[in-house]
Amino acid sequence: MNNTLWIGVIGTSVIAFALKFAGHSVPEKLLSHPLIKRINLLIPIALLSALVAVQSVTTKNAIVIDHRLAGLGAAILALIFKAPFPIVVLIAAITSAGVYNFF
């Protein structure tokens, strides 16, 4: 195998280990601050929202408005009406498939 590949693998492994070690080394006093706790609760929501947005309106490197956006809209409406999560997923899938087959 190529030496550059192994240097990359070992380098990224060392960086990943250092990041994990640094995370465990943060003092408890800093992590128990209310602002930090609130931010930590919101990070997964922001990441998931960004993933949904990117996956819903992009194909390769282009912005595309298609059946996925209709499914997302239906899911948002179901969430506004406080539908259970499995129902939200079913509504989004059925709407997306219906729009895809209609056009």
N, C-alpha and C positions, 0 to 999 in steps of 0.2 A: 504494500500500500504506500501511498504518498506520505512523506514526512509532514507536509503542510497540514494534511487532514488530521494526523495524530496530534500535532501541536494545537490545532483548533479544538479538538475534543478535550485534551488535557487542560488547555487554557480555560475553556468554558466551564469545565468541571471545577476547577479551582475557584473561579469567580462565583459559581453557584454555592459552593461550600462557604466561601467568605461571606456572601450575603446572608446565608442562613445563620452563620455564627454571629454576625453583626446583629441580626434580628434578635437572637437569644441573649445578646449582651446588653440590650437596652434596659435601663433601670425601670423597675416597676413603678416608681413615682411618676416617671414621664408617661408611661402607658395608661395610668389611672386618671390622668387629667380628663375632665369632661369633654373638652373640645376634641381631643384625640380619639376618645371613645365614639363620639358622634361621627367624626370623619371616617373611622374604621367601619362603622355600620353602613355608611353611604357608598363606600368604594365598590362593593360588589354590584350594587344597583346601577351605578354609573357605567361600570364595565359591561354589564349585561345589556343595558339600554343601547350603548354604542354598538355592541355586537348585533343586536336586533336591527338597528338602523342601517348598518352597513350591509347585512345579509338581505335586507328587504328591498333596497333600492339600487344595488350595484350588481353588475355582472362584469367580471374581469376588471377592466379599468374604466368602465362607463356607468353613468347613472341611467337606470332604466326604470320606467314606471310600467309595471305589469301586474299580473294576478296576485303576486305576493303582497303588494301594497293593499289590495282589497282585503286580503286575509288579515293583514295587520290592523286595518281599520275596523273590521268586524270583531277582532279580538279586543281592541280598545273599547268598543261599545259594550261588549260582554262584560269587560272588567268594570266599566262605569256602572252597569246594572248589577254588579257584585255577584256574577256567576262563579261557580266553583271552577278551579283551574282545569280539570279534565274537560268540562263543558266549553271553556274558553278555547282550548286547543282544538276540540272537535268543530266548533263554530268557525274558527280560523281556517282549518283544513278544508271544510266543506265549502266555505265561501271562495277560497282560493281555487279549489278544483272546479267549482261551478263557473267562475269567471274565466278560467283557463279554457274550459271546454266550450264556453259560449262564444268566445272570440277566437 
